[in-house]
Amino acid sequence: MNPRREPRGGRSALFDGIEEGGIRAASSYTSHEINEHENERALEGLQDRVILLKRLSGDINEEVDAHNRMLDRMGNDMDSSRGILSGTMDRFKTVFETKSSRRMLTLVASFVALFLVIYYLTR
Protein backbone atom coordinates (compact mmCIF):
# COMPACT_ATOMS: atom_id res chain seq x y z
CA MET A 1 0.00 0.00 0.00
CA ASN A 2 1.25 3.35 -0.98
CA PRO A 3 0.74 5.98 1.72
CA ARG A 4 0.67 8.69 -0.94
CA ARG A 5 -2.60 9.58 -2.62
CA GLU A 6 -3.34 8.55 -6.08
CA PRO A 7 -3.13 11.53 -8.44
CA ARG A 8 -6.54 12.73 -9.47
CA GLY A 9 -7.63 12.94 -12.98
CA GLY A 10 -7.19 16.24 -14.80
CA ARG A 11 -10.92 16.80 -15.21
CA SER A 12 -11.79 16.26 -11.54
CA ALA A 13 -8.90 18.47 -10.40
CA LEU A 14 -9.94 21.21 -12.79
CA PHE A 15 -13.60 21.27 -11.79
CA ASP A 16 -13.13 20.49 -8.09
CA GLY A 17 -14.92 23.61 -6.83
CA ILE A 18 -17.74 23.56 -9.40
CA GLU A 19 -20.98 21.66 -9.07
CA GLU A 20 -23.75 21.19 -11.52
CA GLY A 21 -25.78 24.41 -11.67
CA GLY A 22 -23.25 26.72 -10.08
CA ILE A 23 -20.13 27.11 -8.01
CA ARG A 24 -19.96 25.22 -4.76
CA ALA A 25 -19.28 27.31 -1.65
CA ALA A 26 -15.60 27.56 -0.99
CA SER A 27 -14.22 26.82 2.44
CA SER A 28 -13.57 30.52 3.15
CA TYR A 29 -17.21 31.34 2.35
CA THR A 30 -18.34 28.53 4.64
CA SER A 31 -16.15 29.80 7.45
CA HIS A 32 -17.60 33.27 6.81
CA GLU A 33 -21.09 31.82 7.23
CA ILE A 34 -19.96 30.03 10.36
CA ASN A 35 -18.46 33.22 11.76
CA GLU A 36 -21.65 35.10 10.89
CA HIS A 37 -23.72 32.45 12.69
CA GLU A 38 -21.44 32.58 15.74
CA ASN A 39 -21.66 36.37 15.73
CA GLU A 40 -25.45 36.22 15.65
CA ARG A 41 -25.48 33.77 18.58
CA ALA A 42 -23.06 35.97 20.50
CA LEU A 43 -25.20 39.02 19.71
CA GLU A 44 -28.32 37.24 20.99
CA GLY A 45 -26.42 36.27 24.15
CA LEU A 46 -25.33 39.88 24.64
CA GLN A 47 -28.88 41.11 24.10
CA ASP A 48 -30.10 38.68 26.78
CA ARG A 49 -27.42 39.92 29.15
CA VAL A 50 -28.28 43.55 28.45
CA ILE A 51 -31.95 42.85 29.15
CA LEU A 52 -31.00 41.07 32.38
CA LEU A 53 -28.74 43.94 33.46
CA LYS A 54 -31.48 46.45 32.62
CA ARG A 55 -33.96 44.57 34.81
CA LEU A 56 -31.39 44.23 37.55
CA SER A 57 -30.55 47.93 37.49
CA GLY A 58 -34.28 48.74 37.59
CA ASP A 59 -34.70 46.50 40.64
CA ILE A 60 -31.72 48.13 42.32
CA ASN A 61 -33.20 51.56 41.59
CA GLU A 62 -36.53 50.56 43.16
CA GLU A 63 -34.73 49.16 46.21
CA VAL A 64 -32.66 52.33 46.62
CA ASP A 65 -35.79 54.49 46.34
CA ALA A 66 -37.55 52.36 48.98
CA HIS A 67 -34.58 52.65 51.33
CA ASN A 68 -34.36 56.41 50.79
CA ARG A 69 -38.05 56.78 51.71
CA MET A 70 -37.51 54.64 54.81
CA LEU A 71 -34.47 56.71 55.84
CA ASP A 72 -36.45 59.93 55.34
CA ARG A 73 -39.20 58.61 57.62
CA MET A 74 -36.62 57.58 60.20
CA GLY A 75 -35.04 61.04 60.03
CA ASN A 76 -38.43 62.67 60.59
CA ASP A 77 -39.11 60.33 63.53
CA MET A 78 -35.72 61.17 65.03
CA ASP A 79 -36.43 64.89 64.69
CA SER A 80 -39.75 64.50 66.50
CA SER A 81 -38.06 62.42 69.22
CA ARG A 82 -35.39 65.08 69.60
CA GLY A 83 -38.13 67.67 70.09
CA ILE A 84 -39.83 65.58 72.77
CA LEU A 85 -36.53 64.93 74.57
CA SER A 86 -35.54 68.57 74.49
CA GLY A 87 -38.91 69.45 76.09
CA THR A 88 -38.31 66.84 78.78
CA MET A 89 -34.81 68.17 79.44
CA ASP A 90 -36.20 71.70 79.77
CA ARG A 91 -38.64 70.42 82.40
CA PHE A 92 -35.81 68.71 84.27
CA LYS A 93 -33.84 71.93 84.22
CA THR A 94 -36.72 73.85 85.71
CA VAL A 95 -37.14 71.19 88.41
CA PHE A 96 -33.44 71.26 89.32
CA GLU A 97 -33.28 75.06 89.24
CA THR A 98 -36.12 75.55 91.78
CA LYS A 99 -34.06 73.99 94.59
CA SER A 100 -37.19 72.66 96.16
CA SER A 101 -36.22 69.73 98.34
CA ARG A 102 -39.71 68.30 98.31
CA ARG A 103 -39.81 68.23 94.47
CA MET A 104 -36.29 66.81 94.35
CA LEU A 105 -37.23 64.05 96.79
CA THR A 106 -40.34 63.23 94.73
CA LEU A 107 -38.30 63.13 91.53
CA VAL A 108 -35.63 60.84 93.00
CA ALA A 109 -38.25 58.55 94.55
CA SER A 110 -40.06 58.33 91.20
CA PHE A 111 -36.86 57.34 89.40
CA VAL A 112 -36.05 54.68 92.00
CA ALA A 113 -39.58 53.27 91.85
CA LEU A 114 -39.49 53.23 88.04
CA PHE A 115 -36.11 51.49 88.09
CA LEU A 116 -37.38 48.81 90.48
CA VAL A 117 -40.51 48.20 88.42
CA ILE A 118 -38.49 47.80 85.24
CA TYR A 119 -36.00 45.57 87.04
CA TYR A 120 -38.67 43.20 88.31
CA LEU A 121 -40.48 43.12 84.96
CA THR A 122 -37.35 42.18 83.04
CA ARG A 123 -36.28 39.56 85.55
N, C-alpha and C positions, 0 to 999 in steps of 0.2 A: 504494500500500500504506500502510495506516495502521499506524504503529508501536504505537499503543495496542491493548490487547486488546479483543476483542469482549466485551461484557457477557454474563455467563452467564445462563442461564435461572433463574427464581425457584426452581424445583423442585430443580435441581442445586445451587444455592447453599445451599439450606436443608438438604439432606441430604448435604452434602459429606463429613462425618465418619462417616456411617452406611453400613454395608454390609448386605447381605442376611444375616440371622441374627445380627446383633449390631453393636456399635459397633467401628469400626476403631480400631486403636491410634493415639493422637495422637502428634504428634512429640515431646512432652515425655516420654511413656511410653517411646517408642523410645530416646530419648537416655538415659533412666534404665536401660533394659536394656543399652544400650551401655556406660554407666558401670559397671554391675554386672559386665558381662563383662570390662571392662578391670581392674576391681578384683580379680576372681578371677584373672586372668592375673598381675597384679602380686603378689598373695598367693602364688601358686604360685612365682613367681620369688624372692620373699623366703624362702619355705620352702626352696627349693633352696640359696639362699645361706646360710641358717642351718645347714642340714645340712653344707654344705661347710666353714663356719667351725667347726662342732663337730668334724668330722674333723680339720681343721687344728690346732685347739687340742689335741686328743687326741694327735696326732703330735708337737706341740711338747712336751707333757707327757712323753711317752715319751723324747724326745731329751734333755730336761733331766734326767730321772731317770738315764738312761744316763751322761750327763756327770758327774752328782753321784757316781755309783758309781765312775767312773774317777778322779775327783779324790780321793775317799776312799782308793782303793788307792794313788794316787801319794803322798798324805800319809803313809800307813802305810809305804810304801817309803822316803820321805825320813826318817822317824823312825828306821827301822832303819839307814839309812846314817849318820845323825847319831851313833847309838850306836857303830857300827863306827869312825867317824872319831875320836870322842872317846877310844875305847880306844887307837887308834893314836897319838894325840897324847899320851896318858898315857905310853905306852911311850917316845916320843921325849923326853919330859921326864925320864924316869928315866935315859935314855942320856946326855942332856946334863948332868944333875946329878951323875953319877958322876965326871966329869972324867978319865976314863980315856982316855989318848991313843991307846991301841991300838984301843979300841972306836970312838973318834971317827974315826980313820983308816979303819977298816973301813967305817963308815957313809958317809963321804964317797966312798970308792972305789966302794962299791956304787951310790950315786946317779950318779956319773960314768959307770959302766959301763952302768947302766940308761938313762941319757940317750943314750949313744952307740948302744945297740942300737935304741932307738926312733927315733933320727935316721936310721940306716941302713935301717930297715924302711920308714919313710915316704918315703924318697927314691927 
